């Protein structure tokens, strides 16, 4: 089975375009030179994102971009955990609980804050 190919070219204004049909690329965007050919599955796996990075045509996100997204998701998770355990601070401040009773949870919350700071600096 022959998989479709995506052709990457550059328009006159410098922007990159991707087409599965060379004739369409020429007619629609005026591109006559194919800079790169990739399989449609690779193009789709890369989120249909085509860019030029350091002179190379790149499909998808870089590892650094993927890591940044992963870190941002982890920060959201940690902030949710903090919000879900805010009751600890309220109980202690109202006097209905002691720090000793919630020492483990207080330590965990501090570890979450530390991890958030590390991820946000990265």
C-alpha positions as semicolon CSV with decimal commas, in nm:
position;residue;x (nm);y (nm);z (nm)
1;X;0,000;0,000;0,000
2;X;0,142;0,335;-0,104
3;X;0,100;0,600;0,158
4;X;0,036;0,958;0,053
5;X;0,325;1,200;0,055
6;X;0,314;1,560;0,174
7;X;0,524;1,808;-0,022
8;X;0,675;2,103;0,164
9;X;0,757;2,420;-0,031
10;X;0,817;2,790;0,025
11;X;0,592;3,068;-0,100
12;X;0,735;3,389;-0,242
13;X;0,678;3,562;0,094
14;X;0,895;3,301;0,268
15;X;0,622;3,104;0,443
16;X;0,627;2,727;0,424
17;X;0,331;2,539;0,280
18;X;0,240;2,172;0,272
19;X;0,032;1,995;0,008
20;X;-0,042;1,639;-0,091
21;X;-0,056;1,750;-0,455
22;X;0,236;1,921;-0,630
23;X;0,009;2,082;-0,890
24;X;-0,211;2,229;-0,617
25;X;0,096;2,368;-0,441
26;X;0,197;2,544;-0,762
27;X;-0,152;2,668;-0,854
28;X;-0,262;2,775;-0,506
29;X;0,064;2,905;-0,363
30;X;0,297;2,958;-0,658
31;X;0,550;2,711;-0,520
32;X;0,752;2,534;-0,787
33;X;1,031;2,376;-0,580
34;X;0,968;2,099;-0,328
35;X;1,198;2,143;-0,029
36;X;1,104;1,824;0,151
37;X;0,878;1,522;0,114
38;X;0,736;1,341;0,416
39;X;0,481;1,067;0,460
40;X;0,133;1,188;0,541
41;X;0,138;0,980;0,861
42;X;0,457;1,158;0,976
43;X;0,308;1,497;0,892
44;X;-0,011;1,419;1,085
45;X;0,184;1,272;1,379
46;X;0,366;1,607;1,398
47;X;0,035;1,789;1,434
48;X;0,058;1,917;1,076
49;X;0,317;2,164;1,203
50;X;0,592;2,259;0,958
51;X;0,868;2,506;1,044
52;X;1,221;2,589;0,955
53;X;1,461;2,561;1,245
54;X;1,829;2,643;1,191
55;X;1,789;2,608;0,816
56;X;1,618;2,268;0,833
57;X;1,255;2,186;0,761
58;X;1,114;2,044;1,083
59;X;0,785;1,855;1,122
60;X;0,613;1,872;1,460
61;X;0,737;2,005;1,790
62;X;1,094;1,995;1,915
63;X;1,183;1,788;2,220
64;X;1,227;2,113;2,414
65;X;0,875;2,226;2,318
66;X;0,731;1,887;2,416
67;X;0,910;1,905;2,752
68;X;0,782;2,257;2,814
69;X;0,424;2,140;2,752
70;X;0,478;1,841;2,981
71;X;0,617;2,069;3,253
72;X;0,321;2,308;3,219
73;X;0,079;2,016;3,256
74;X;0,263;1,899;3,568
75;X;0,242;2,251;3,716
76;X;-0,135;2,251;3,656
77;X;-0,163;1,913;3,831
78;X;0,043;2,031;4,128
79;X;-0,159;2,351;4,165
80;X;-0,477;2,142;4,164
81;X;-0,331;1,925;4,442
82;X;-0,251;2,238;4,641
83;X;-0,601;2,374;4,590
84;X;-0,751;2,040;4,692
85;X;-0,557;2,048;5,019
86;X;-0,611;2,415;5,109
87;X;-0,847;2,290;5,381
88;X;-0,537;2,198;5,585
89;X;-0,426;2,560;5,619
90;X;-0,781;2,670;5,695
91;X;-0,824;2,411;5,971
92;X;-0,493;2,501;6,130
93;X;-0,556;2,876;6,112
94;X;-0,904;2,833;6,264
95;X;-0,762;2,621;6,544
96;X;-0,962;2,308;6,460
97;X;-0,642;2,118;6,381
98;X;-0,272;2,136;6,463
99;X;0,037;2,139;6,248
100;X;0,139;1,812;6,409
101;X;-0,183;1,644;6,293
102;X;-0,119;1,749;5,934
103;X;0,264;1,741;5,933
104;X;0,278;1,489;5,649
105;X;0,032;1,685;5,433
106;X;0,215;2,014;5,510
107;X;0,545;1,857;5,400
108;X;0,382;1,725;5,082
109;X;0,238;2,069;5,002
110;X;0,584;2,223;5,046
111;X;0,733;1,961;4,813
112;X;0,466;2,044;4,554
113;X;0,547;2,416;4,580
114;X;0,918;2,341;4,539
115;X;0,850;2,129;4,232
116;X;0,631;2,406;4,085
117;X;0,910;2,662;4,130
118;X;1,164;2,429;3,965
119;X;0,935;2,359;3,669
120;X;0,845;2,723;3,618
121;X;1,213;2,825;3,610
122;X;1,305;2,552;3,359
